[in-house]
Amino acid sequence: MFGIGGGELVFILFIVLMLFGSDKVPEIARTMGKAMAQLKNATNDIKSEIHKGAEANGLDHNSLTSITGNINAQINEAKTNLLGDNANLTSNLLGDTATEIDKVKEDIDTISGPVKRHL
């Protein structure tokens, strides 16, 4: 649930209880529940409208899936064409950059070695 563990949830509930008091917590929970239900209903309504519009235009689930698959295939092909020649260039560039970074780290360690010893 949103990456929140049990201990974190208990802590959040404790803070809410301290801020709003025991009288307001059930009212807040009911309000939050109603808001979540309204959000879910609105989402379902939007989904159903999209499906109705697609069916009215002669598109069913299978045709939408095939269109999506074709679009993804075209995108992947364009990526391959665009990055195919540059893939080796990119890996060489990254390798050269890592080598230069290592050299700079060694230089910093060499320079700061005596300073660290004096501190």
N, CA, C and O of each residue as an XYZ file, in Angstrom:
476
protein
N       0.843     -1.190      0.000
C       0.000      0.000      0.000
C       0.876      1.237      0.000
O       1.258      1.708      1.071
N       1.207      1.778     -1.160
C       1.972      3.004     -1.328
C       3.363      2.923     -0.702
O       3.967      3.960     -0.427
N       3.885      1.723     -0.472
C       5.220      1.579      0.094
C       5.286      1.954      1.562
O       6.362      2.279      2.063
N       4.169      1.917      2.257
C       4.138      2.262      3.674
C       4.058      0.973      4.471
O       3.173      0.147      4.252
N       4.998      0.809      5.404
C       5.025     -0.386      6.232
C       4.081     -0.263      7.418
O       3.437      0.768      7.612
N       4.009     -1.322      8.205
C       3.108     -1.344      9.360
C       3.484     -0.309     10.406
O       2.623      0.400     10.927
N       4.780     -0.225     10.714
C       5.228      0.742     11.714
C       4.969      2.168     11.281
O       4.574      3.009     12.089
N       5.191      2.440     10.013
C       4.945      3.789      9.491
C       3.464      4.130      9.540
O       3.088      5.260      9.853
N       2.625      3.146      9.228
C       1.182      3.368      9.266
C       0.717      3.666     10.696
O      -0.107      4.555     10.913
N       1.246      2.922     11.664
C       0.890      3.165     13.069
C       1.336      4.562     13.479
O       0.600      5.268     14.170
N       2.532      4.968     13.062
C       3.029      6.300     13.389
C       2.133      7.380     12.790
O       1.814      8.362     13.461
N       1.726      7.207     11.537
C       0.850      8.182     10.883
C      -0.492      8.253     11.611
O      -1.016      9.343     11.842
N      -1.045      7.102     11.970
C      -2.310      7.087     12.706
C      -2.174      7.782     14.060
O      -3.084      8.486     14.497
N      -1.034      7.581     14.717
C      -0.789      8.236     16.006
C      -0.750      9.751     15.845
O      -1.326     10.480     16.653
N      -0.072     10.223     14.803
C       0.009     11.664     14.556
C      -1.379     12.235     14.244
O      -1.740     13.305     14.734
N      -2.150     11.517     13.429
C      -3.516     11.968     13.102
C      -4.359     12.033     14.365
O      -5.113     12.985     14.563
N      -4.235     11.036     15.210
C      -4.985     11.011     16.464
C      -4.591     12.188     17.355
O      -5.445     12.803     17.993
N      -3.311     12.493     17.395
C      -2.850     13.610     18.226
C      -3.304     14.959     17.653
O      -3.628     15.874     18.410
N      -3.328     15.084     16.331
C      -3.701     16.360     15.725
C      -5.199     16.632     15.791
O      -5.615     17.750     16.095
N      -6.011     15.616     15.509
C      -7.441     15.832     15.369
C      -8.262     15.343     16.551
O      -9.418     15.741     16.689
N      -7.719     14.515     17.388
C      -8.455     13.999     18.535
C      -9.291     12.791     18.161
O      -9.565     12.540     16.987
N      -9.689     12.051     19.181
C     -10.410     10.797     18.950
C     -11.832     11.023     18.441
O     -12.424     10.106     17.872
N     -12.391     12.199     18.626
C     -13.748     12.473     18.162
C     -13.802     12.680     16.647
O     -14.777     12.287     16.007
N     -12.781     13.282     16.076
C     -12.790     13.633     14.660
C     -12.275     12.515     13.750
O     -12.579     12.515     12.557
N     -11.504     11.564     14.281
C     -10.882     10.532     13.438
C     -11.924      9.694     12.687
O     -11.759      9.493     11.484
N     -12.989      9.195     13.333
C     -13.983      8.424     12.569
C     -14.667      9.254     11.478
O     -14.968      8.742     10.400
N     -14.907     10.517     11.762
C     -15.532     11.395     10.771
C     -14.600     11.601      9.578
O     -15.046     11.601      8.431
N     -13.316     11.776      9.848
C     -12.327     11.936      8.774
C     -12.241     10.659      7.953
O     -12.167     10.716      6.726
N     -12.251      9.503      8.619
C     -12.181      8.220      7.917
C     -13.388      8.028      7.002
O     -13.237      7.564      5.872
N     -14.588      8.381      7.479
C     -15.792      8.271      6.647
C     -15.694      9.179      5.430
O     -16.032      8.777      4.316
N     -15.233     10.401      5.646
C     -15.093     11.350      4.545
C     -14.094     10.836      3.517
O     -14.331     10.929      2.313
N     -12.980     10.296      3.995
C     -11.967      9.746      3.085
C     -12.535      8.555      2.313
O     -12.278      8.417      1.117
N     -13.299      7.702      2.978
C     -13.917      6.551      2.317
C     -14.886      6.980      1.222
O     -14.899      6.416      0.128
N     -15.700      7.991      1.536
C     -16.641      8.499      0.529
C     -15.902      9.097     -0.658
O     -16.302      8.905     -1.806
N     -14.829      9.821     -0.382
C     -14.057     10.434     -1.465
C     -13.423      9.360     -2.349
O     -13.414      9.492     -3.573
N     -12.901      8.311     -1.744
C     -12.297      7.217     -2.512
C     -13.351      6.519     -3.361
O     -13.085      6.166     -4.510
N     -14.553      6.316     -2.804
C     -15.627      5.673     -3.561
C     -16.046      6.547     -4.748
O     -16.283      6.029     -5.840
N     -16.139      7.857     -4.547
C     -16.495      8.758     -5.638
C     -15.425      8.763     -6.727
O     -15.738      8.808     -7.917
N     -14.165      8.715     -6.310
C     -13.064      8.666     -7.269
C     -13.111      7.386     -8.090
O     -12.900      7.408     -9.302
N     -13.391      6.262     -7.418
C     -13.488      4.979     -8.114
C     -14.654      4.990     -9.100
O     -14.516      4.513    -10.227
N     -15.790      5.524     -8.690
C     -16.956      5.598     -9.574
C     -16.676      6.493    -10.774
O     -17.059      6.160    -11.895
N     -16.013      7.624    -10.553
C     -15.691      8.528    -11.658
C     -14.745      7.839    -12.640
O     -14.902      7.973    -13.854
N     -13.766      7.104    -12.120
C     -12.832      6.383    -12.982
C     -13.557      5.327    -13.805
O     -13.303      5.187    -15.001
N     -14.446      4.592    -13.177
C     -15.218      3.573    -13.905
C     -16.111      4.206    -14.968
O     -16.264      3.653    -16.057
N     -16.705      5.368    -14.658
C     -17.535      6.063    -15.643
C     -16.703      6.497    -16.850
O     -17.148      6.373    -17.991
N     -15.507      7.001    -16.596
C     -14.639      7.434    -17.698
C     -14.244      6.240    -18.553
O     -14.253      6.324    -19.781
N     -13.896      5.127    -17.910
C     -13.538      3.917    -18.663
C     -14.698      3.446    -19.533
O     -14.507      3.092    -20.697
N     -15.899      3.445    -18.963
C     -17.051      2.971    -19.736
C     -17.346      3.916    -20.907
O     -17.723      3.453    -21.984
N     -17.183      5.220    -20.718
C     -17.388      6.169    -21.812
C     -16.359      5.956    -22.924
O     -16.691      6.043    -24.106
N     -15.136      5.682    -22.549
C     -14.100      5.426    -23.554
C     -14.434      4.174    -24.346
O     -14.318      4.159    -25.571
N     -14.848      3.123    -23.648
C     -15.214      1.876    -24.330
C     -16.430      2.071    -25.238
O     -16.467      1.537    -26.347
N     -17.422      2.830    -24.775
C     -18.595      3.092    -25.608
C     -18.210      3.876    -26.855
O     -18.691      3.587    -27.951
N     -17.344      4.866    -26.684
C     -16.886      5.654    -27.831
C     -16.099      4.819    -28.819
O     -16.236      4.983    -30.031
N     -15.276      3.924    -28.300
C     -14.492      3.052    -29.176
C     -15.405      2.098    -29.933
O     -15.209      1.866    -31.125
N     -16.405      1.541    -29.245
C     -17.346      0.628    -29.902
C     -18.189      1.365    -30.941
O     -18.512      0.809    -31.990
N     -18.546      2.621    -30.646
C     -19.332      3.404    -31.601
C     -18.537      3.693    -32.874
O     -19.115      3.842    -33.950
N     -17.235      3.771    -32.751
C     -16.373      4.013    -33.912
C     -15.893      2.722    -34.561
O     -15.058      2.752    -35.465
N     -16.414      1.599    -34.108
C     -16.084      0.316    -34.718
C     -14.807     -0.312    -34.199
O     -14.245     -1.196    -34.846
N     -14.346      0.126    -33.051
C     -13.141     -0.457    -32.466
C     -13.539     -1.326    -31.279
O     -14.238     -0.876    -30.371
N     -13.085     -2.578    -31.300
C     -13.309     -3.432    -30.147
C     -11.977     -3.626    -29.428
O     -10.960     -3.058    -29.827
N     -11.988     -4.422    -28.379
C     -10.785     -4.624    -27.556
C      -9.651     -5.230    -28.373
O      -8.497     -4.831    -28.216
N      -9.962     -6.182    -29.238
C      -8.915     -6.837    -30.036
C      -8.267     -5.864    -31.015
O      -7.048     -5.880    -31.189
N      -9.068     -5.023    -31.653
C      -8.492     -4.068    -32.606
C      -7.662     -3.017    -31.884
O      -6.623     -2.590    -32.388
N      -8.123     -2.592    -30.691
C      -7.333     -1.639    -29.906
C      -6.002     -2.254    -29.490
O      -4.972     -1.580    -29.509
N      -6.020     -3.535    -29.114
C      -4.794     -4.220    -28.718
C      -3.844     -4.335    -29.896
O      -2.637     -4.145    -29.746
N      -4.389     -4.648    -31.078
C      -3.519     -4.759    -32.249
C      -2.954     -3.404    -32.649
O      -1.795     -3.317    -33.056
N      -3.749     -2.348    -32.541
C      -3.256     -0.998    -32.855
C      -2.147     -0.619    -31.882
O      -1.111     -0.089    -32.285
N      -2.371     -0.893    -30.604
C      -1.357     -0.583    -29.603
C      -0.081     -1.372    -29.867
O       1.019     -0.829    -29.760
N      -0.221     -2.647    -30.210
C       0.947     -3.466    -30.529
C       1.704     -2.938    -31.731
O       2.935     -2.913    -31.729
N       0.978     -2.513    -32.763
C       1.615     -1.950    -33.950
C       2.348     -0.652    -33.625
O       3.455     -0.420    -34.110
N       1.738      0.179    -32.815
C       2.384      1.437    -32.424
C       3.659      1.151    -31.640
O       4.693      1.773    -31.884
N       3.588      0.205    -30.693
C       4.778     -0.136    -29.913
C       5.868     -0.726    -30.798
O       7.049     -0.450    -30.587
N       5.491     -1.531    -31.781
C       6.478     -2.111    -32.699
C       7.155     -1.017    -33.508
O       8.367     -1.060    -33.717
N       6.382     -0.037    -33.966
C       6.956      1.074    -34.734
C       7.898      1.916    -33.871
O       8.947      2.363    -34.335
N       7.515      2.125    -32.625
C       8.375      2.888    -31.707
C       9.683      2.142    -31.472
O      10.755      2.747    -31.506
N       9.605      0.838    -31.234
C      10.820      0.045    -31.011
C      11.703      0.029    -32.254
O      12.928      0.094    -32.152
N      11.083     -0.056    -33.422
C      11.857     -0.044    -34.668
C      12.559      1.301    -34.853
O      13.712      1.356    -35.280
N      11.850      2.382    -34.526
C      12.462      3.709    -34.638
C      13.623      3.859    -33.656
O      14.650      4.447    -33.994
N      13.462      3.332    -32.444
C      14.554      3.376    -31.465
C      15.761      2.609    -31.974
O      16.897      3.070    -31.866
N      15.502      1.432    -32.532
C      16.595      0.605    -33.046
C      17.300      1.314    -34.194
O      18.529      1.326    -34.253
N      16.535      1.903    -35.103
C      17.141      2.617    -36.224
C      17.923      3.833    -35.756
O      18.997      4.129    -36.280
N      17.388      4.527    -34.782
C      18.026      5.737    -34.305
C      19.255      5.442    -33.464
O      20.288      6.095    -33.617
N      19.148      4.464    -32.579
C      20.230      4.174    -31.645
C      21.125      3.033    -32.095
O      22.153      2.776    -31.467
N      20.757      2.339    -33.172
C      21.540      1.189    -33.613
C      22.982      1.543    -33.883
O      23.884      0.860    -33.399
N      23.225      2.608    -34.655
C      24.581      3.019    -34.963
C      25.238      3.712    -33.786
O      26.461      3.679    -33.646
N      24.444      4.332    -32.949
C      24.997      5.089    -31.835
C      25.177      4.258    -30.577
O      25.724      4.753    -29.591
N      24.729      2.999    -30.585
C      24.843      2.175    -29.382
C      26.303      1.977    -29.004
O      26.662      2.105    -27.834
N      27.162      1.661    -29.998
C      28.579      1.484    -29.707
C      29.211      2.807    -29.283
O      30.047      2.838    -28.380
N      28.817      3.889    -29.928
C      29.338      5.202    -29.570
C      28.982      5.544    -28.127
O      29.816      6.063    -27.385
N      27.743      5.252    -27.730
C      27.301      5.534    -26.370
C      28.080      4.704    -25.364
O      28.516      5.231    -24.340
N      28.265      3.416    -25.634
C      28.994      2.575    -24.682
C      30.453      3.004    -24.597
O      31.030      2.990    -23.510
N      31.065      3.387    -25.724
C      32.448      3.877    -25.691
C      32.546      5.179    -24.907
O      33.482      5.373    -24.131
N      31.586      6.064    -25.109
C      31.578      7.341    -24.408
C      31.449      7.122    -22.903
O      32.155      7.752    -22.116
N      30.551      6.231    -22.510
C      30.377      5.954    -21.087
C      31.620      5.306    -20.497
O      32.014      5.618    -19.373
N      32.241      4.397    -21.257
C      33.468      3.761    -20.782
C      34.582      4.770    -20.613
O      35.311      4.716    -19.622
N      34.738      5.701    -21.562
C      35.763      6.736    -21.472
C      35.496      7.658    -20.293
O      36.426      8.062    -19.595
N      34.238      7.991    -20.069
C      33.878      8.856    -18.959
C      34.198      8.182    -17.628
O      34.722      8.827    -16.720
N      33.890      6.900    -17.503
C      34.184      6.180    -16.266
C      35.690      6.133    -16.021
O      36.135      6.254    -14.880
N      36.468      5.959    -17.071
C      37.926      5.933    -16.929
C      38.435      7.285    -16.443
O      39.284      7.351    -15.554
N      37.917      8.357    -17.023
C      38.330      9.692    -16.602
C      37.927      9.964    -15.156
O      38.692     10.577    -14.411
N      36.766      9.530    -14.758
C      36.304      9.715    -13.376
C      37.226      8.973    -12.419
O      37.588      9.505    -11.369
N      37.608      7.755    -12.770
C      38.535      6.992    -11.926
C      39.873      7.702    -11.791
O      40.454      7.729    -10.706
N      40.372      8.283    -12.897
C      41.635      9.014    -12.842
C      41.528     10.213    -11.904
O      42.440     10.470    -11.118
N      40.414     10.948    -11.985
C      40.220     12.112    -11.125
C      40.131     11.683     -9.667
O      40.670     12.365     -8.794
N      39.464     10.573     -9.386
C      39.380     10.064     -8.008
C      40.761      9.738     -7.469
O      41.079     10.057     -6.324
N      41.581      9.100     -8.296
C      42.943      8.769     -7.869
C      43.746     10.029     -7.603
O      44.498     10.091     -6.630
N      43.593     11.048     -8.467
C      44.309     12.303     -8.263
C      43.873     12.974     -6.961
O      44.712     13.491     -6.224
N      42.591     12.971     -6.676
C      42.082     13.584     -5.449
C      42.605     12.825     -4.237
O      43.001     13.442     -3.248
N      42.612     11.502     -4.300
C      43.142     10.716     -3.191
C      44.618     10.992     -2.984
O      45.087     11.062     -1.848
N      45.354     11.148     -4.075
C      46.786     11.431     -3.978
C      47.016     12.797     -3.351
O      47.890     12.951     -2.498
N      46.242     13.784     -3.767
C      46.410     15.140     -3.247
C      45.943     15.238     -1.800
O      46.615     15.863     -0.979
N      44.812     14.639     -1.475
C      44.245     14.779     -0.133
C      44.832     13.799      0.865
O      44.534     13.895      2.056
N      45.661     12.857      0.419
C      46.263     11.897      1.340
C      47.022     12.541      2.471
O      46.746     12.230      3.630
N      47.984     13.443      2.193
C      48.730     14.079      3.281
C      47.840     14.973      4.157
O      48.057     15.073      5.365
N      46.852     15.614      3.555
C      45.967     16.492      4.318
C      45.162     15.673      5.327
O      44.981     16.090      6.471
N      44.683     14.511      4.898
C      43.903     13.652      5.786
C      44.736     13.180      6.968
O      44.228     13.056      8.083
N      46.021     12.917      6.722
C      46.888     12.421      7.780
C      47.142     13.494      8.842
O      47.287     13.174     10.022
N      47.197     14.761      8.431
C      47.466     15.847      9.363
C      46.242     16.167     10.216
O      46.384     16.657     11.336
N      45.071     15.905      9.714
C      43.865     16.195     10.461
C      43.668     15.109     11.473
O      42.699     15.140     12.231
